[in-house]
Amino acid sequence: GIIIGNIFGIKDNMKDGISFAEKKILSLAIVLMGAQLNASILDLIDYRMFFILVLVIATSLLSAFCLGKLFKMKSSLSILLGVGNGICGSSAIAASSSVTGSNEQETGISIAVINILGAFGIFLLPSLITFFGIEGIYNQGLVIGGTIQAVGQVTAAGFIMGDEVGKFATLIKMVRILMLGPMILILGVLFKNKKNKENKMSIFHVPGFILGFILLSILVSMNFIPQNFIGPLNNLSKYFLIIAMSAIGLNVSLSFILDKGLKVISVALITFLIQIFVCLFLTGYLL
């Protein structure tokens, strides 16, 4: 999308379709993500692991926000980088952009940078695990699943360490994704209040795609949806997300990236490294 948009440009008669893909199809993709979030997986997660994941996500958001202030970036852009690092990469950025009021440029560059870091993380995390001598499926899976951005990247890094580590890392990643809904609700409240300081009686509007995301997750968890429907729903979500990401890419200007890119990359990279450090520290390997 970025390549086509910058080389060939976008004709006026295409903008409505691009906008539809970027907003409506993206919302459908997020709703359908709920099909892969069976809440029963929480039975396999103990309080220690959940506590570590919450702290890692909080650290990512706080680090990105503070670094953004230091680099004089907009708060909305900093938050996108924090959410992308902390929860689930492109999906979290795309979903959060709708409640933080971020524009297409900010969303696009955040997704591009976070995806680059995630690809880098596939090789970085197994190397760090080996370097620090981290042993055990539980700990290796927690470090990989608790830090790398996208599901596919977590899976790739996890299976480098072995089949069981790959499966457990993916499970940890799914728990992080499960936090996407609550996180967007919190961001929605914060940014809604920020935009409506003069109207204290304004009512917070919960985005429909978040309600759909939560509802579908509940239906899957309670086995109201047949198992043979889950795979097609997940695939449909992926295809919708590809279309939406392409639409976002079409609105990204390379001149904007060249102007803002260094700051964005710096904030995202430092946030990612802090996130890794905190996860390693909390699992007891940097004490």
N, C-alpha and C positions, 0 to 999 in steps of 0.2 A: 504493500500500500504506500509506504513512504517513497519507494523508488519510482513507482508509477506517477504518484502525485507530484513529485518534484521534476520529473523528466518531461512528462506529457501535460501536466496541469489538469485541472478539473473544470469541465464545462458547467455552465449554470444549470443546464437541464439534468445534471447528474446529482446536484447537491441535495435535492429532496430525498432521493434514494439512499444516498450515503448517510444522511441524517437519520433516516428510518432504521438503517442497519446498525448505526452506532448507538441508537437509543432503544428502539423497540426490540430488535433481534437480540441485542445484548441483555435486555431484561429477561427475555425468554431463556437465554442461555443460563443465566444465574438461577432462575427458578428451577430449571432442569438439573442443575448441579445438586439440588437437594436429594435427588434420587440415589446418589452414591454416598450419602451421609447417614447411614444407618446408626441411630443413636445407641444401639446395643453394643457398639464397639467400646463405649465408655466403661463397660463392665471389666474390660481388660486393662484399664488404666488406673493405677493407684494414685493416691493423693499427692505423693512426692512428685511423680511425673507431671501431673496436672499443674502443680504449683510451679515447677520449673518452666513449663511452657507459657504460663501466664506471665511470669517474670521476664522471660525472653521477649515475648511480644510487647510488653510494656516498655522494656528497655529499648527495643527497636523504635517504637513510636517516640519516646522521649528523646532519644539520641538524635533522630532525624529532625525533630522539631527544634531542638537546641542548636544543632549544627546549621540548620536552615537559617536561624536567626543570625548566627555567626557569619554565614556567607551571604546574608541579606537576600534570602529567597522568600517568596511568598509562602505563607503558612500552609495554604492548600497544597502546594507542590511538595513541601517537606513532608506533610502528612501522607501523601500518596507514596512517597519513597519509604516511609516508615511502615505503612500497611503492606506494601508490596514485599518488603524484606521480612516483615514479621509474620504474615499470615499465608498468603498463597499467590505471590507474584502478580501476573497480569490480571487474573480474575479479581483479586482484591482491589487492585488499582482501578480497574474498570468500574467495579461496583461502587467503590468509595467516591469516585469522581462525580457521581450523580448527586451526592449529598454534600460534598465540600464545595461545589460550585466551580470546580476546576474546568478550564477550557480544553479544547482538543489538543492544543500544543503541549500543555503540561501533562495531560494523560498519555499522549503518544511518546514523549521523551522519557517519561517515568517507566513505561512498559519496556521501551527499548533498552534502557540502562539496566533495569532489574533483570531482564532476560539474559543480558550479557554476563552479569554477575552470577546468575544461577548456573549458566554454562561453565563458568570458571569454578564455581563451587563443586561441581561434579568431581573434579580432580583434586581440588584443595582439601575438602573434608576427609576423604580417605587418607590423604597424605598426612594430615594433622593427627588423625587417629593413630596411624602407624608411628608417627614421630613421638607422640606422648605416651605410647604404649597402652592405649585404652583397650581393654579386653572385655569380652562378654557381649552377647547379642543385645541385651537390654541397654547397656551404656552406648555401644556403637550406634544402635538404631536411634536412640534418643538424641545423640549429637547430630546425626545426619538429618533425621526427620524433624528436628526442632530448629534447624537453621536454614537449610536450603529452600529456595523460594517456590518453585513449581513442583507439582506432583511427579511429572516425568523426570525432572532432574533429581528429585529425591530417590526415585526408583532406580535410576541409573547409578547414582553414587552408592546406594545401599547394596545393590547386587554386585558391585565391584568387591565389596567386603564379604559377600557370600549370600546364598539364597535366603537363609533365615534372617539375616540382618536386613536384607532388602525388604522382606515382608513386614518386619517389625517397624522399620523406618517409615514405610508407607502407611502403616497404621497410625503412627505418631503424627504423620503429616495430615491424615484425615481428621484427627482431633483439632489440629490447628485450623483447618478449613472450617470445622464446625463452629469456630469462634468468629467467623466472618459476619454472620447475622447480627449477633450482639454488638460487635465492634461498629458496624455501620449504623445501628440504632444509636449508639453513644455519639458517634461523629455527627449524626443527623441532629441530635439535640444540641450539641456544642455549636455547630455552624448555624443552626436555625436561630439560636439565641443571639449569636454574634450579629446576624443580619437583621434582627428585630429587637434591638435594645430599646427602641422607643415604644414598641408594642409588646409589653410584658404579658398581655393576655392572649397572645397568639397561641394557637394550638399546633403542636408538633404533628406533622403529617408523616406517617410511616409509609415509605415507598412500597408500592404493590408487589414489586419483585422480591422484596425481603419477606413479606407475608407468604408469598407463594413458595419461596425457598424453604421456610420453616415448615409450612404445611406439608409439602411433598416429603420432607425428611421424616416428619411424624408418621405420615401414611406408610412410607417404606418400613419404618421401624416397627409399626404395628401390623405389618404384613397385609395391609389392605390392597397393595398393588402386587399382582403376580410377579414372581421372580423372573419369568421370561420376558417381562416388559422392561426390567431394569436396564439391561444391556442396551437395547435400542434407545431408551431415554438418555443414557449417558453418552452414547454416540451422537445423538441429535444435539445434545448440549455442546459437545466438542465442535460440531460443524457450525452451529450458530455462533460460537465464540470465535471461530476462525473468521467468519464473515464480519463480525463486529470489530475484531482487531484490525482487519484489512481496511474497514471504513475509517477507523481511528487513524490508521497509518496514512490514509489519503489526505488527511487534514494536517499532517505534520510537515512543517517547513524546515528544511535543512539549515536555512539561515538562522532560524530560531535556535536550533540545536547547537550550531557553532557559537552563537552568542551566549547561550545559557548552559551548554553541555558540560563544560569543565566543572562548574559549580555543582551541577546535578550529579555527575559521576563521582565527584569528591565526597559529597554528602552521602550518597548511596553506598559507596565503598567503605567509608569509615563506619557507617551504621552497621553494615554487614559484618565487618571485623569485630566491632564491639559486641554484636549479637552472638557471634561464635565464641568470643572470649567469655562472656557471661554464661553461656551454656556449658562450656568446659569447666568453668569455675564452679558452677552449681552441681555438676556431676562429680566434683571432688578431684579433678585432675590437674588443677592449677593451684591447689591449696598448699 
